[in-house]
Each structure stands twice: as structure tokens, then as C-alpha cells.
């Protein structure tokens, strides 16, 4: 039996995290919804995580009519990798051999009550929602060690206070995929500094375009990106649909 069809696919990572069969679908349309629901039924999916472009009101209404609930809205920002004027707010280094545990701990602290689609769904275990981001941060550190992307850390080696993870999506596009600063270190511009330092490294690697995304309610990150010269260019609604499957 195929594990994907017309933009929907099983999500082994989410299935392992939450111990329920989970599927994901991107850019759902009202015309494609029947096939999507048929896929979920045939694969005994309990949770579907589906995204629609915010311009596609028909798709959003169709998902809602099928019983799906809106969980969050994801906003994408873009800009060039022109040489940035990096503010000096504190020490920023490339991830060191002893930093991965601290990066994971920062993610665990900062994303405990995050406003993303996992935490918005009260059916999902709270600890498992938090660990999504801790494990994501750890995987970014593993990728860094393998030369697949890079991680920057802020603060002194014995007490890191922030991190940002970056990757090259193509020869000319780089992305900030995850980042956070401990609550006690916020308000000093460290997140902006981490972002711009990453942009500079991506440019050195050949990227000319920079993208990133966050939840609509994450005003702090968006403010930092605007200061870094980025602009919003697209957004998606995230829906969760639950099914009673045998």
C-alpha cells in the first residue's frame, strides 16, 4: 500500500512521537480533499496535519466542514543575503563539540509552551509537544556535525543562551529552520545577531536568497526579521483532523 498520494503522506516521525498513526498534507485544495480523506481512511490515520494557503478560503472551509480544526498560521519571510551590518549584542560562535546538550536544553526550555500547531492541539501530550522541538534542535546539531547545514550559538561556552540552525535548500537559497534565546537573555538583540550572522555565512556559501518561517503570533521573531531586512511573502493555515479508525 503506498505511503503517499497527491500531496499527503504518512509521517513516521510524528507517529513515533505521539504513538498514533499520523499523516501530513501540504497545500490542500477543496478538490483534492476527498482523495486525501480516502488515503487517511485506507491507512488507518488517526491524526492528519494539513496546510492550506491563506488565500484559499475554499480549502479552509472544506477542511473545517470535514471536522478539521485550525491550529495555527505559519508566516514565511524572505530577503537577500546582502552583507548585513551585524549588531554586537554578545558572543556568537559556530556550534562546538560540547554545545549540543546545551542547544537541546535551550529548545526544551523555550518551546515548553510554544504557540505552534502541536501545542494548540489539546489532544496531544504536552511533554511530547515540547520534545518535538528538543529533538529537532538535537537533529540540527547532528546535521551540523555531518556538514549538512550549520548551527550558531550565543553566549559563553559554559552557559549558552541561544542558538540558530541554518541550511542550504539549494545552491542559491539558505534558510533559518529553528532558533531560540533563553528568556533571561532576550531584549538585547541576540536573536537578530544570530540571524544576521547566519545570513552572512549562507552568503559566503553562495546563497543569494534567504527564507524563514514562524507562527503568526511569534511577534518577537518577526520583529527581528524585519530589522534584518526581511519581508513576509506567504502564509499557510495549519489544520488538525482527528479520525476514529479501527
N, C-alpha and C positions, 0 to 999 in steps of 0.2 A: 504494500500500500504506500503511495507517495507521501512524503512528509511536507510537501509544499505544493501550492496550486494558486495561480492568479494572485500572487502577492501575499498570500497567507502561508505561514509555515509554523511547524511545531518549534517551541523554544525549550530545548533541553536544559539550558541554564536556569530559566525561571521554574521549570518543572522540578529540578533538583532543589532549588532554594525553598520553594513553598510546598513541596510534596503533593502537587496537583498537576495534572496534565494541562499545560499552558501553550497557547498559540499566539503569534503576533501577526499583524497585518498593517501595512503602510499604505497611505493614500487610498483608503476605502472609498468607493463610489456607491451610490444607491443601486446602480445597475449591476454591480458586482457583488452586492450583499447576499443574494440567495446562494450563490456558489460558495461564498465564504462560510455561511451558516451550515451548508451541507458538508463542507470539509470538517467543521468543528464536530458535527454530529457523527460522522463516519470515523473520526479519530478519537472519540470519547473525550473531547476537550472540556475541561471544567471552567477555565478562565481564558477569555480572548482579550488581548490588549490590541486595540485598533486605533489607528490615527487617520484623521481627515484634514485636508487643507481647510483653513478657516473660511476661505471663500466659497467652499462647497457646502452651502446650507442644506441642500437636499440630502447629502450623505449623512450629515449630522442628525437630521430629523429622522432619517431611515434607521440609523443605529439606535436612536432613542426609542423609536416606535417598536424596535425588536427587543427592548428591555435593557439595552446598554446604558451605562451612566457616565456622564462627563466627569473626568478626574482631574485633568489639568490642561493647560495650554502651553505649548513649547514654542519659544520665540528664537529665531535664528538671526545672528548678526554677521556682517561681512565687512571687509575692508582690504586695503592693500597692505603689503609688508614693507612699505617705505620706511627708511631708517627712523626709528622712533627716538624721541627725546625721553630717555628713561629717568624717572624721578628717583632720587636716592632716599628710600624710606627705611632701609635696613639691609642686612646681608642676604644675598641670593646666590645659591650655588647649584651646580648640577648634582643630581642625586648621588650620594656616596654609598659605599658598601654597607654602612651601618645605619642608613636612613630609612629603609623600607618599613621597619616596625613602627617608626615614628609617623611616617606618612599614613599608614593604615590606622593608627590611633587617632590622628587628626581627623581623618574621614569619619571614623566611628563617632567621634565627639560632635563634629559639625553637622552630620546628617542624621542625628538621632530623631529629630522632629521636622525633617525637611518637608516642604510642601509639594513634593512631586507626586506622580500618579500612584506609586506604591503606597506611600503613607496616607494618601487620601482615601484609599480603599480600606474600610474598617474590617473587612473580612480577612485581610492578610495579617499574619503575625507581626507584631511591632518589632520584635527583635530581628526577624528575618528581613524586614524592610530596611532596617539600619544596616544590616550586614551586606545588603546589596552594594552599598557604596564603599564599605570597608574592603570587600573582596575586589571590587572594581579598582580601587586605589592600589591594592596589592598587585593585581594583574598588570597595571600600568608600570609598576616598578619592575616586574618580571620582564615586560616588553622592553623597558629601558636597558636592562642588563643584556638582552638579546640583540640590541641595536635596532629595535623596531619602535621608533619614537623616542621621546626623552621626557624626563621629569625634572623640574626645578623645585628647590626647597628654600624656604625663607627662615631666617633666624640662625642662632649659633648652633654648631653641630650637636652640642649636648642638650639642646632644647629647641628643636624646630617648631615653628609656629604656623607654617603654611606650606602649601605645595600647589603646583600646577602641572598637568600632564598634557603633552602635545604629541601630534603625529603628522606625518605627511600622507594625505589622501591620494595625491597624485604628484607628478613632477613639479606642478606649479601651484598646488593648494595645500596649505597647512591648517591644522585645526587644534584648538584648545578643547580637550574632551572632558576634563574633570579638574576641579581645583577648589581649595578651601583655605580659610585663615581662621585660626582659633579665635573665639570671641574676645579674649583679653588682648589680642594684638590687632583688632580691627580699628578702623578710623585713622590709620596712619598712611594709607596709600599702598600697603604691601601687595594687595591683590592686583592693583594697576601695574605696579612694578614687575610682578611675576608675569603678567600678561605681556607687557611690552618686551621683557627680556626674552620670552618665548618667541614672540614675533620676530625679534632680531635674529635669533638662531634659525628660525624657519627660512628667513630671507637668505641667510648665509648658505642654507642647503638648497637654494634655488627656487623657493616658493615666492610667488608674486601676489597671491590671494590668501586671505586669512578668514576663517569662519569659526563660529562657536555657537552654542545654544544654551538656553536655560528656561526655567519655568517663568511664566509671565509675572508671578508675584515676587520674583527674586530681584528686587529693585537695586540692591547694592551691587550685584554683579553687572547689571545693565548700565548703571551709572558709571562704573569703572570702564566698561567697554566704550561708552560714548566719549569719556575723557581720552581714551586711547584712539579715538578717531573712527570707531566702527559705527555701523548703522543697521537697523533692523531691515530684513528683506523678505522674510516669510515666516509663517507660523502654522502650527498644527494643533488641533484638539486631540486629546487622548481619551478614549472611552474604554471602560472595562465592561465586558459582558460575561455573566456567570450562567452556566448551564447545569442542569441536573441530568447527569449521564449515568447509565447503568455500568 
